[in-house]
Amino acid sequence: MKRKALRPSLLRTMLAFGVGAFPLAGSCATGESGVADLFHRYVEASASHDLATLEALTSDDIVWHLGPLTFEGKAKALGPNAYDAGARTELTYSNVQVEGNVVTFEMLETSEIIRAVGMTELRHYPRFEFRDGLVVRKGPSTRKPPAAHSIPELNRRMAPLRKWIRETHPDALAKLVDPNEGFIFSEESGALMLRLTREWVASGSPGRLSK
């Protein structure tokens, strides 16, 4: 049965049962209940693409390891969140565990783009670290996702779509890829990728991988 993205109220209830009741006041609360509160506010903002709240809860010196990429500093680390907003990414969280200032959990990610290339979802097992009321480290835990739901598999399946974009919309590449920095993560690039994906699907998804 297909999972649905959690509504903020439902997400709050699930996290409360998983890690305890959360005080809503005081973003600098200490202890596991305070960290759990910060975490649930952060993931609610991620699920609803509330970029202002994410910015407020992110440390200036954050380091985020996302697959093969590393984002250092608040401005760069907020890029993938902005991209998700533009691409209308759907996020679902479960199996939350809080130990001190560290939270590990399971995250399912899907979108129209992910489904268009033949995947149902990405599975992530992140580890977040909090300090002074802010998230300072984001990265993978020791648990690995199944290969069929991993970032390398998504990259493999995205190859025909990327090829089609290069051949049919070369002008779009400048808005998607910086020659020095690589892929541009922004709300605008997310919206553009969604639009191009829809065009690719409408044209018959040329080159789409079946396996």
DRENMIGU-274048 format. One record per residue (C-alpha): x, z, y; residue in one letter. Coordinates in nm, 3 decimals. Each point is the difference from the previous one (the first is absolute). Example, Ala and Ser with C-alpha at 12.3 -4.5 7.8 and 13.67 -1.06 7.14 Angstrom:
2
{rec {1.230,0.780,-0.450},"a"} {rec {0.137,-0.066,0.344},"s"} 
//
This chain:
211
{rec {0.000,0.000,0.000},"m"} {rec {0.136,-0.098,0.338},"k"} {rec {0.111,0.285,0.223},"r"} {rec {-0.131,0.010,0.354},"k"} {rec {0.202,0.095,0.306},"a"} {rec {-0.077,0.359,0.084},"l"} {rec {-0.211,0.087,0.300},"r"} {rec {0.165,0.269,0.215},"p"} {rec {-0.259,0.264,-0.097},"s"} {rec {0.037,-0.078,-0.371},"l"} {rec {0.378,-0.005,0.025},"l"} {rec {-0.004,0.341,0.170},"r"} {rec {-0.218,0.144,-0.277},"t"} {rec {0.220,-0.139,-0.278},"m"} {rec {0.319,0.127,0.157},"l"} {rec {-0.157,0.339,0.063},"a"} {rec {-0.082,0.038,-0.368},"f"} {rec {0.346,-0.124,-0.095},"g"} {rec {0.220,0.210,0.225},"v"} {rec {-0.217,0.263,0.167},"g"} {rec {-0.197,0.041,0.319},"a"} {rec {0.158,-0.129,0.318},"f"} {rec {-0.010,0.154,0.350},"p"} {rec {-0.083,-0.278,0.245},"l"} {rec {0.179,0.150,0.299},"a"} {rec {0.372,0.016,0.062},"g"} {rec {0.202,-0.302,-0.100},"s"} {rec {0.311,0.218,-0.024},"c"} {rec {-0.146,0.237,-0.258},"a"} {rec {0.250,0.111,-0.264},"t"} {rec {-0.038,0.062,-0.372},"g"} {rec {-0.154,-0.220,-0.265},"e"} {rec {-0.352,0.020,0.147},"s"} {rec {0.135,-0.120,0.336},"g"} {rec {0.192,-0.284,-0.163},"v"} {rec {-0.310,-0.094,-0.199},"a"} {rec {-0.198,-0.011,0.324},"d"} {rec {0.259,-0.227,0.161},"l"} {rec {0.003,-0.223,-0.305},"f"} {rec {-0.377,-0.042,-0.014},"h"} {rec {-0.010,-0.084,0.372},"r"} {rec {0.279,-0.254,-0.048},"y"} {rec {-0.157,-0.177,-0.298},"v"} {rec {-0.344,-0.003,0.161},"e"} {rec {0.161,-0.174,0.298},"a"} {rec {0.176,-0.243,-0.236},"s"} {rec {-0.322,-0.083,-0.186},"a"} {rec {-0.194,-0.056,0.323},"s"} {rec {0.293,-0.177,0.176},"h"} {rec {-0.001,0.258,0.281},"d"} {rec {0.335,-0.101,0.148},"l"} {rec {-0.014,0.250,0.286},"a"} {rec {-0.030,0.295,-0.239},"t"} {rec {0.275,-0.138,-0.223},"l"} {rec {0.228,-0.028,0.301},"e"} {rec {-0.077,0.359,0.100},"a"} {rec {0.081,0.130,-0.351},"l"} {rec {0.324,-0.198,-0.043},"t"} {rec {0.344,0.137,0.091},"s"} {rec {0.218,-0.200,0.238},"d"} {rec {0.280,0.004,-0.261},"d"} {rec {-0.212,-0.085,-0.303},"i"} {rec {0.159,-0.194,-0.287},"v"} {rec {-0.232,-0.197,-0.229},"w"} {rec {0.122,-0.167,-0.318},"h"} {rec {-0.262,-0.259,-0.100},"l"} {rec {0.104,-0.207,-0.299},"g"} {rec {0.322,-0.181,0.095},"p"} {rec {-0.053,0.071,0.372},"l"} {rec {0.101,0.296,0.214},"t"} {rec {-0.165,0.077,0.334},"f"} {rec {0.183,0.239,0.231},"e"} {rec {-0.163,0.146,0.311},"g"} {rec {-0.364,0.030,0.098},"k"} {rec {-0.044,-0.347,0.149},"a"} {rec {0.119,-0.183,-0.312},"k"} {rec {-0.165,0.241,-0.244},"a"} {rec {-0.341,-0.057,0.157},"l"} {rec {0.033,-0.376,-0.053},"g"} {rec {-0.135,-0.010,-0.358},"p"} {rec {-0.294,0.219,0.105},"n"} {rec {-0.080,-0.245,0.278},"a"} {rec {0.032,-0.291,-0.244},"y"} {rec {-0.247,0.171,-0.235},"d"} {rec {-0.248,0.028,0.286},"a"} {rec {0.024,-0.372,0.074},"g"} {rec {-0.014,-0.096,-0.367},"a"} {rec {-0.290,0.239,-0.068},"r"} {rec {0.188,0.172,-0.279},"t"} {rec {-0.201,0.247,-0.210},"e"} {rec {0.174,0.323,-0.105},"l"} {rec {-0.112,0.261,-0.254},"t"} {rec {0.177,0.332,-0.067},"y"} {rec {-0.009,0.237,-0.298},"s"} {rec {0.202,0.250,-0.207},"n"} {rec {0.131,0.183,0.307},"v"} {rec {0.264,0.271,-0.059},"q"} {rec {0.145,0.221,0.273},"v"} {rec {0.327,0.190,-0.046},"e"} {rec {0.129,0.165,0.314},"g"} {rec {0.034,-0.269,0.265},"n"} {rec {-0.009,-0.287,-0.253},"v"} {rec {-0.309,-0.188,-0.119},"v"} {rec {-0.009,-0.242,-0.293},"t"} {rec {-0.305,-0.204,-0.091},"f"} {rec {-0.133,-0.327,-0.141},"e"} {rec {-0.112,-0.281,0.228},"m"} {rec {-0.185,-0.319,-0.088},"l"} {rec {0.029,-0.287,0.248},"e"} {rec {-0.207,-0.314,0.000},"t"} {rec {-0.106,-0.267,0.245},"s"} {rec {-0.143,-0.348,0.017},"e"} {rec {0.360,-0.127,0.006},"i"} {rec {0.104,0.192,-0.312},"i"} {rec {-0.307,-0.115,-0.191},"r"} {rec {0.044,-0.361,0.114},"a"} {rec {0.340,-0.027,-0.172},"v"} {rec {-0.137,0.131,-0.329},"g"} {rec {0.055,0.376,0.008},"m"} {rec {-0.263,0.270,0.007},"t"} {rec {0.207,0.267,0.171},"e"} {rec {0.341,0.147,0.070},"l"} {rec {0.074,0.346,-0.134},"r"} {rec {0.230,0.231,0.190},"h"} {rec {0.124,0.352,-0.075},"y"} {rec {0.126,0.116,0.339},"p"} {rec {0.180,0.313,0.110},"r"} {rec {-0.058,0.126,0.356},"f"} {rec {0.206,0.268,0.172},"e"} {rec {-0.131,0.190,0.303},"f"} {rec {0.184,0.200,0.267},"r"} {rec {-0.136,0.175,0.309},"d"} {rec {-0.343,-0.155,-0.041},"g"} {rec {0.123,-0.358,-0.042},"l"} {rec {0.086,-0.232,-0.287},"v"} {rec {0.377,-0.055,-0.003},"v"} {rec {0.064,-0.175,-0.333},"r"} {rec {-0.205,-0.243,-0.205},"k"} {rec {0.118,-0.158,-0.320},"g"} {rec {-0.062,-0.037,-0.371},"p"} {rec {-0.016,0.290,-0.242},"s"} {rec {0.172,-0.019,-0.337},"t"} {rec {-0.310,-0.151,-0.161},"r"} {rec {0.004,-0.380,-0.022},"k"} {rec {-0.307,-0.227,0.019},"p"} {rec {-0.082,-0.238,-0.287},"p"} {rec {0.177,-0.333,0.049},"a"} {rec {-0.332,-0.185,0.028},"a"} {rec {-0.094,0.213,0.304},"h"} {rec {0.339,0.016,0.172},"s"} {rec {0.143,-0.137,0.324},"i"} {rec {0.237,-0.239,-0.189},"p"} {rec {-0.303,-0.147,-0.178},"e"} {rec {-0.182,-0.044,0.331},"l"} {rec {0.305,-0.175,0.146},"n"} {rec {0.011,-0.234,-0.301},"r"} {rec {-0.367,-0.087,0.032},"r"} {rec {0.025,-0.048,0.377},"m"} {rec {0.257,-0.281,-0.043},"a"} {rec {-0.255,-0.288,-0.020},"p"} {rec {-0.184,0.130,0.306},"l"} {rec {0.326,0.031,0.196},"r"} {rec {0.098,-0.353,-0.104},"k"} {rec {-0.338,-0.134,0.116},"w"} {rec {0.036,0.176,0.335},"i"} {rec {0.347,-0.150,0.052},"r"} {rec {-0.127,-0.349,-0.079},"e"} {rec {-0.335,0.004,0.180},"t"} {rec {0.044,0.256,0.279},"h"} {rec {0.370,0.001,0.096},"p"} {rec {-0.097,0.118,0.347},"d"} {rec {-0.139,0.320,-0.150},"a"} {rec {0.338,0.099,-0.143},"l"} {rec {0.132,0.104,0.340},"a"} {rec {-0.288,0.246,0.024},"k"} {rec {0.060,0.134,-0.350},"l"} {rec {0.376,-0.002,-0.049},"v"} {rec {0.285,0.094,0.232},"d"} {rec {0.323,-0.184,-0.095},"p"} {rec {0.200,0.322,0.035},"n"} {rec {-0.247,0.276,-0.087},"e"} {rec {-0.203,-0.170,-0.273},"g"} {rec {-0.377,0.032,-0.032},"f"} {rec {-0.173,0.122,0.315},"i"} {rec {-0.228,0.296,-0.073},"f"} {rec {-0.269,0.019,0.267},"s"} {rec {-0.377,-0.005,0.032},"e"} {rec {0.024,-0.360,0.119},"e"} {rec {0.206,-0.111,-0.300},"s"} {rec {-0.242,0.173,-0.237},"g"} {rec {-0.296,-0.180,0.155},"a"} {rec {0.189,-0.331,-0.010},"l"} {rec {0.090,0.043,-0.368},"m"} {rec {-0.363,0.072,-0.080},"l"} {rec {-0.115,-0.313,0.184},"r"} {rec {0.264,-0.218,-0.168},"l"} {rec {-0.084,0.145,-0.341},"t"} {rec {-0.364,-0.091,0.049},"r"} {rec {0.101,-0.356,0.092},"e"} {rec {0.223,-0.018,-0.309},"w"} {rec {-0.289,0.112,-0.221},"v"} {rec {-0.238,-0.247,0.167},"a"} {rec {0.248,-0.282,-0.073},"s"} {rec {0.000,0.090,-0.370},"g"} {rec {0.285,0.255,-0.007},"s"} {rec {0.265,-0.266,-0.077},"p"} {rec {0.274,0.128,-0.229},"g"} {rec {-0.178,0.328,-0.075},"r"} {rec {0.154,0.171,-0.301},"l"} {rec {-0.228,0.060,-0.297},"s"} {rec {0.236,0.247,-0.166},"k"} 
//
